Amino acid sequence: MVSFKKIFGRKKDEVEIDPLVDYSLGKMKVGFLVDYDLKTWQVTSTTDYDYDGFPAQEWELRSKDDVRFLERSEEDGGTEWTLTRRISLREIEGDVPGTILDDGEPPEVVAFDGIDFSAEESSTGTRVVTGLDGESSEEEREFVSWSYGSENGRVLFVVQSGDRDFAAYEGEYVEEYQFTTILPNV
């Protein structure tokens, strides 16, 4: 029996899912859906980073009431994944931006949510964001990032873009197998 669609074709805007394609975390694009931690998340933007010659990718993931940032970087032949959420700089004990502006360096130890984080490394780089429309939403922007780690495996990042534009992110290292059912949103 021949289906109606095979005879008359598909509508112009219909997307066909190829069951033989291996959709993976690293190949996600804007609009893709992925399951993590008992929620379905949609990729709403992607960001390409260049840490002085070391590339990294980030996917903004949204569920109904939450936004997370999944970043993949490669170092020493291995792939490292972090999943973070944006936090207010006011939630970090101490004046991190003030210390950076006054001393040129962040504090060696910061506290967030009762957990102490120790400075691990700093990086400079550039980033380009691609939004829901598939177009780059901004030009390449330079930034400086400071990473902190805790004894219990949590991570914290403080990012400076421009003279006084700071942001903070807190999260954890994750494994690729924790993300399932990766599909384009059709």
Buried (B, 14 or more C-beta within 10 A) or exposed (E): EEEEEEEEEEEEEEEEEEEEEEBEBEEBEBBBBBBBEEBBBBBBBBBBBBBEEEEBBBBBBBBEEEEBBBBBBEEEEEEEBBBBEBBEBEEBBEEBBEBBEEEEEBBEEBBBEEBEBEBEEEBEBBBBBBBEEEEBEEEEBEBBBBBBBBEEEBBBBBBBBEEEEBBBBBBEEBEEEEBEEBBBEE
